[in-house]
Amino acid sequence: MKLGKHKLKVEKILKNKIILTDGREEIQAKEYSKNLKEGDKIDVFVYDGPDGDRIATEKMPIIDVNGIGNLKVVAKTKFGYFVDIGLDKDIFLPYQEKKGRIEVGEHYLMTLYIDKSNRFCVSMNIKERLKKNEKYKSNDLVKGVIYDIDHRGAMVAVDGIYDGMIPKEELKGIYKIGDEVNARVQRVLKNDLITLTIRQKSYKQMDKDADDIEKLLKENNGKLEIGDKSDSEKIKAMTGLSKRAFKRACGALYKQEKVKLFPERIELRK
């Protein structure tokens, strides 16, 4: 019987087990309702149990075949990882199907598939399973999970359904695959891909950036060796801000008479 979801008929009820059928094949059920009777039709999930025998259960896994779920990595082996999908048997994640560095005990977005050997496996290559945007417009607030990071930026599964991206220039701080993010829709491209920003609108973000720089100054004895004439990469490395955002935030602190500004440094007023 094929792996995955089925609606099967109760063929026989024995002392310690029940037998289900699709009219062609029979299969033993595990974790089934106690009030079943012969002839009933039930929804089950068919999988290979811990001993290798194919069995059916009314207990549904976290994800179905080709679905996407936030799954926990429970073990690492020399060939890959094992992942909990909510059954009594953990599912294999081959090394070639993972994205970036992952850790046992953490959750990551994955899809369930059947490999060439007719076994369940999971993959972190979920892009083809995500939908193009049909819901959001510019400036909408969204939540998502980072499923990949490359030279373009961070790829985000918005609501675990739609494909989105935070461009590299919009990433502030350190992010990794599996991180949850709150973002704003920046644009919806012609191909319906959503581009996102984790920054707020400029007037709100400026206040937050100013607070962050003030905290950074206090942590560094009231002085930072960067100013409006400093290289943008140096500013980015030290503050996580673009040069433009840095200058806006410094201007806000200056107007509040909290800092003194110099071409290559900024100091807290005493």
C-alpha positions in Angstrom: 0.0 0.0 0.0 1.3 3.5 -0.9 2.8 5.7 1.8 0.7 8.7 2.9 -2.9 9.5 3.7 -5.7 7.0 2.8 -9.4 6.4 3.6 -9.6 2.7 4.4 -12.4 0.3 5.4 -12.2 -1.7 8.6 -12.0 -5.3 7.3 -11.5 -7.3 10.5 -11.5 -6.6 14.2 -9.3 -9.1 16.0 -8.3 -9.4 19.7 -5.3 -7.1 19.6 -5.4 -5.5 16.2 -7.6 -4.4 13.4 -7.1 -5.0 9.6 -7.9 -2.3 7.1 -8.4 -2.5 3.3 -8.6 -0.3 0.3 -10.4 -3.1 -1.6 -7.1 -4.5 -3.0 -4.6 -4.6 -0.2 -4.9 -5.2 3.6 -2.8 -3.5 6.2 -2.7 -3.6 10.0 -3.7 -0.5 12.0 -1.9 1.0 15.0 -3.3 3.7 17.3 -6.9 3.4 16.3 -10.2 4.4 17.9 -11.6 1.8 20.3 -15.2 2.1 19.1 -14.6 1.0 15.5 -16.7 -1.7 13.9 -16.3 -3.7 10.8 -17.3 -1.8 7.6 -16.4 1.6 9.1 -14.3 3.9 6.9 -11.5 5.9 8.6 -8.8 8.3 7.6 -5.3 6.9 8.3 -1.7 7.6 7.5 0.4 4.8 6.1 4.1 4.6 7.0 6.9 2.1 7.6 7.0 1.4 11.3 10.1 1.1 13.5 10.4 -2.6 12.6 10.1 -1.9 8.9 6.6 -3.2 8.4 4.1 -0.9 6.7 1.4 0.1 9.1 -1.6 2.5 9.3 -2.5 4.9 12.1 -5.3 7.3 12.7 -2.7 9.6 14.3 -1.7 12.1 11.7 1.9 13.4 11.4 2.8 17.1 11.6 3.1 17.3 7.8 1.7 15.3 4.9 3.7 14.3 1.7 4.8 17.5 -0.1 3.6 19.6 2.8 5.7 22.1 4.9 6.2 21.9 8.6 8.4 23.4 11.3 10.1 20.2 12.5 12.5 19.4 15.3 15.9 17.7 14.6 16.3 15.0 17.2 19.6 13.2 16.2 22.6 13.4 14.0 24.4 10.5 12.2 27.3 10.2 9.8 24.9 10.2 6.9 22.4 12.9 8.0 19.9 13.8 10.7 16.7 12.4 12.1 13.6 14.5 12.5 10.4 14.2 14.5 7.3 14.4 12.4 4.9 13.2 15.1 4.9 9.5 14.6 6.6 6.7 16.6 9.4 6.7 14.0 11.7 9.6 13.2 12.3 10.5 9.6 15.7 10.8 7.8 17.1 14.1 6.6 20.0 13.4 4.2 23.0 15.8 4.3 22.3 16.8 0.7 18.8 17.9 1.7 19.8 20.3 4.5 20.4 24.0 4.3 23.3 25.7 6.1 24.3 24.7 9.6 21.7 23.1 11.7 21.6 21.9 15.3 20.0 19.0 17.1 17.1 20.2 19.3 16.2 23.1 17.0 13.3 23.5 14.6 13.5 24.1 10.8 11.1 24.3 8.0 11.0 21.0 6.0 9.0 19.2 3.5 8.1 15.5 3.5 8.8 13.4 0.4 9.2 9.8 -0.8 12.7 8.9 -2.0 13.7 6.6 -4.9 13.8 3.6 -2.4 10.1 4.3 -1.6 10.9 5.6 1.9 9.8 8.8 3.7 12.5 11.4 4.0 12.5 15.1 4.7 14.2 18.0 2.9 15.0 21.6 3.8 14.7 22.5 0.1 11.2 24.0 0.4 11.2 26.8 -2.2 9.3 24.8 -4.8 6.6 24.0 -2.2 6.0 27.7 -1.4 3.3 29.7 -3.2 3.7 33.0 -4.9 2.0 35.9 -3.2 -1.8 36.2 -3.6 -2.6 37.9 -0.3 -0.2 40.7 0.7 0.5 44.2 -0.5 3.2 46.8 0.2 3.5 47.9 3.9 1.5 44.9 5.2 3.1 43.4 8.4 3.9 39.7 8.2 5.6 36.9 10.1 7.8 34.2 8.6 10.7 31.8 9.1 14.1 32.0 7.3 14.6 28.9 5.3 17.7 29.8 3.4 20.5 32.5 3.3 22.6 33.3 0.3 24.4 36.2 -1.4 21.1 37.9 -2.2 19.8 37.9 1.4 17.5 35.7 3.6 14.8 33.6 2.0 11.6 33.7 4.2 8.5 31.4 4.2 5.8 34.0 5.0 3.2 32.3 7.2 4.9 29.1 6.1 3.0 29.4 2.8 4.3 32.3 0.6 7.8 32.8 -0.8 9.6 36.0 0.4 13.0 37.5 0.6 14.8 40.0 2.9 17.4 41.6 0.6 21.0 41.6 1.9 21.0 45.4 2.5 17.9 45.1 4.7 19.4 42.5 7.1 20.4 44.1 10.4 22.4 41.9 12.8 23.1 38.2 12.6 20.4 35.9 11.3 20.4 32.1 10.7 18.2 29.5 9.1 15.3 28.7 11.3 14.9 32.2 12.8 11.4 33.6 13.0 11.1 37.2 11.8 8.5 40.0 12.0 8.7 42.0 8.8 7.0 44.5 6.6 6.3 43.9 2.9 8.6 46.2 1.0 7.4 45.3 -2.6 5.6 42.7 -4.5 7.6 41.9 -7.6 6.2 41.1 -11.0 6.7 37.4 -10.4 4.7 37.8 -7.2 7.8 37.2 -5.0 7.5 39.3 -1.8 10.5 41.4 -0.8 10.6 42.2 2.9 12.2 44.6 5.3 12.7 43.9 9.0 13.0 47.7 9.6 10.1 49.9 10.4 9.1 53.0 8.5 12.0 55.5 8.6 10.5 57.9 11.2 9.9 55.0 13.6 13.1 53.2 12.8 15.2 56.3 13.4 14.1 56.5 17.0 15.0 52.8 17.5 18.4 53.2 15.7 19.1 56.2 17.9 18.4 54.2 21.0 20.6 51.4 19.8 23.5 53.8 19.1 23.1 55.4 22.5 23.3 51.9 24.2 26.4 51.1 22.0 28.1 54.3 23.1 27.4 53.5 26.8 28.9 50.0 26.3 32.0 51.6 24.8 32.9 54.2 27.4 30.9 56.9 25.6 32.8 56.9 22.3 32.6 55.2 18.9 35.4 55.6 16.3 32.9 56.2 13.5 31.4 59.3 12.1 29.6 60.7 9.0 32.9 60.6 7.1 33.7 57.0 8.0 33.5 54.1 5.5 30.0 52.6 5.1 31.4 49.1 5.7 33.0 50.1 8.9 29.7 51.7 10.1 27.8 48.6 9.1 30.2 46.3 10.9 30.1 48.3 14.1 26.4 49.2 14.3 24.6 46.9 11.8 23.2 50.1 10.1 23.6 51.5 6.6 25.5 54.8 6.5 22.3 56.7 5.7 20.4 55.2 8.7 23.5 55.8 11.0 23.6 59.5 10.0 19.8 59.9 10.6 20.1 58.3 14.1 23.1 60.4 15.0 21.2 63.5 13.8 18.4 62.6 16.2 20.8 62.2 19.1 22.5 65.5 18.3 19.1 67.3 18.3 18.4 65.8 21.7 21.9 67.2 22.8 23.0 63.7 23.8 26.1 63.4 21.6 28.9 65.4 20.0 29.6 64.6 16.4 33.0 64.5 14.6 34.0 63.4 11.1 35.4 60.1 12.3 33.9 59.6 15.8 30.8 60.2 17.9 30.9 60.9 21.7 28.2 61.0 24.4 27.9 64.4 26.1 28.8 64.4 29.8 
